[in-house]
Amino acid sequence: VGTAAGLVHFADRQAAFDHLALQIEDMNVDLRPPVQIFVGPEAVDAVGGMDESLFIDHVDTEWCLRAKAEGWGIYGVCGAVMEHALGKERQRIWLWRWRNVPLHAPFRYYYIFRNGLLLRRRNYIPLGCRSALLMRDIMLAAYLIMIPSNRCENLKMMRRGIVHGMCNVSGPLSLE
């Protein structure tokens, strides 16, 4: 609470963050951060529901990008307030700039990396988004290598997610 989540606009990312920081008018964006999406029934009828094969991570991202590809607008409502916590806690690190990185349970890194790969393969995902997702995954991998807590388990789940993404595995992770 008290911090604002970023709106994402690939053409002008800084403008999106500036709008949010200043709490000025609503704006058209490329996607919304996770769990901050409100969808009308008309949009669900036209675009379809959320892709449950992604299971956890990037479900909202995929839906927003699919909706944009079908001509729907995604808008950031700068005055809206929502309480939500990503991860168990956050760690402030320097990775080309200061970042507050959410720390997740190791199984979440499986979904983050797997679903990032699955999304980058979809033909309606814009090149700018594919690049941003790839860069995010590279930075997250670097971070997971550097942090000492749960390093082995985090890297094991990251590797498994990458392998499953390359093999087009989707749905919930089977722990068997």
C-alpha positions in Angstrom: 0.0 0.0 0.0 1.3 3.5 -0.7 3.2 2.6 -3.9 1.8 2.6 -7.4 2.1 -0.3 -9.8 3.3 0.7 -13.3 1.2 0.8 -16.3 2.9 -0.6 -19.4 3.0 1.1 -22.7 5.7 -0.2 -24.9 5.9 2.8 -27.2 6.4 5.3 -24.4 7.1 3.5 -21.1 8.3 6.6 -19.3 5.1 8.5 -20.1 3.0 5.6 -18.6 4.9 5.8 -15.3 4.8 9.6 -15.3 1.0 9.6 -15.7 0.6 7.2 -12.8 3.0 9.0 -10.6 1.2 12.3 -11.1 -2.3 10.7 -10.8 -3.6 12.5 -13.9 -6.0 11.4 -16.5 -6.7 7.8 -17.5 -4.6 6.6 -20.4 -4.5 4.0 -23.1 -1.9 1.3 -22.3 -0.7 -2.0 -23.7 -1.4 -4.0 -20.6 -2.1 -3.8 -16.9 0.0 -5.3 -14.1 -1.3 -8.6 -12.8 -4.6 -8.8 -10.9 -5.5 -5.2 -11.6 -7.9 -5.9 -14.5 -11.6 -5.3 -14.8 -13.2 -6.7 -17.9 -16.7 -6.1 -19.1 -18.9 -9.0 -20.5 -18.8 -7.5 -24.0 -15.0 -7.8 -24.1 -15.0 -11.4 -22.7 -17.6 -12.3 -25.4 -15.5 -10.8 -28.1 -12.0 -11.7 -27.0 -12.7 -14.9 -25.0 -11.8 -15.7 -21.4 -8.4 -15.9 -19.7 -6.1 -18.5 -21.0 -6.2 -21.1 -18.2 -3.3 -23.1 -19.7 -1.0 -20.4 -18.4 -2.3 -21.2 -14.9 -0.7 -18.4 -12.8 1.7 -16.0 -14.3 1.1 -13.8 -17.4 -2.6 -14.8 -17.6 -3.7 -11.1 -17.4 -0.8 -10.0 -19.7 -1.8 -12.5 -22.4 -5.5 -11.5 -22.2 -4.6 -7.8 -22.5 -2.3 -8.4 -25.5 -4.9 -10.6 -27.2 -7.6 -8.0 -26.6 -5.3 -5.3 -28.1 -4.6 -7.5 -31.1 -8.4 -7.7 -31.7 -8.8 -4.0 -31.5 -9.9 -3.4 -27.9 -8.3 -0.7 -25.8 -6.7 -1.3 -22.4 -6.9 1.7 -20.1 -5.1 2.6 -16.9 -7.3 4.3 -14.4 -4.8 6.4 -12.6 -7.0 7.4 -9.7 -8.0 3.8 -8.9 -6.6 2.3 -5.7 -6.1 -1.4 -5.1 -4.3 -3.3 -2.4 -2.3 -6.3 -3.5 1.0 -7.8 -2.6 3.2 -9.6 -5.2 5.4 -12.3 -3.6 6.1 -13.0 0.0 8.3 -10.0 0.4 10.3 -7.5 -1.7 14.1 -7.0 -1.9 15.6 -3.8 -3.2 18.5 -4.5 -5.6 20.6 -2.7 -8.2 20.2 -4.2 -11.6 21.1 -1.4 -14.0 18.8 0.7 -11.8 17.3 0.4 -8.3 14.4 -2.1 -8.4 12.1 -3.6 -5.7 11.9 -7.2 -6.7 9.1 -9.4 -5.3 10.4 -12.7 -3.8 8.3 -15.6 -4.7 8.1 -19.2 -3.7 10.3 -21.3 -6.0 7.4 -22.8 -7.9 6.3 -19.4 -9.2 9.6 -19.0 -11.1 8.6 -22.1 -13.0 5.5 -20.4 -14.3 7.2 -17.0 -14.9 9.8 -18.5 -17.1 7.6 -21.1 -18.8 4.8 -18.7 -19.5 7.2 -16.0 -20.7 8.5 -18.5 -23.3 5.0 -19.6 -24.3 3.8 -15.9 -24.7 6.8 -14.9 -26.9 5.8 -17.6 -29.4 2.3 -16.3 -29.9 1.9 -14.5 -33.2 -0.3 -11.7 -31.8 2.3 -10.6 -29.2 4.0 -7.4 -30.5 7.7 -7.5 -31.0 8.2 -4.8 -28.4 6.4 -6.9 -25.8 8.4 -10.0 -26.8 11.6 -8.1 -26.3 10.4 -6.7 -22.9 9.4 -10.1 -21.7 12.8 -11.6 -22.7 14.7 -8.8 -21.0 12.6 -9.2 -17.9 13.4 -12.9 -17.8 17.1 -12.3 -18.4 17.2 -9.8 -15.5 15.2 -12.1 -13.3 17.6 -15.0 -14.1 20.5 -12.8 -13.1 18.8 -11.9 -9.9 18.0 -15.5 -9.1 21.7 -16.4 -9.6 22.8 -13.6 -7.2 20.4 -14.1 -4.3 21.5 -16.6 -1.7 18.1 -17.6 -0.2 16.6 -20.7 -2.0 19.1 -20.2 -4.9 19.3 -23.9 -5.8 15.5 -24.5 -5.6 14.8 -21.2 -7.5 17.2 -22.1 -10.3 15.9 -25.7 -10.5 12.4 -24.4 -11.0 13.5 -21.7 -13.5 15.3 -24.4 -15.5 12.3 -26.7 -15.4 10.1 -23.8 -16.6 12.4 -23.0 -19.5 12.6 -26.6 -20.6 8.8 -27.0 -20.3 8.3 -23.7 -22.2 10.5 -24.9 -25.0 8.5 -28.1 -25.1 5.1 -26.2 -25.1 4.1 -27.7 -21.8 1.2 -25.7 -20.2 -1.3 -26.0 -17.4 -0.6 -26.6 -13.7 2.8 -28.1 -12.8 2.6 -31.7 -11.9 4.9 -32.4 -8.9 5.0 -36.1 -9.5 
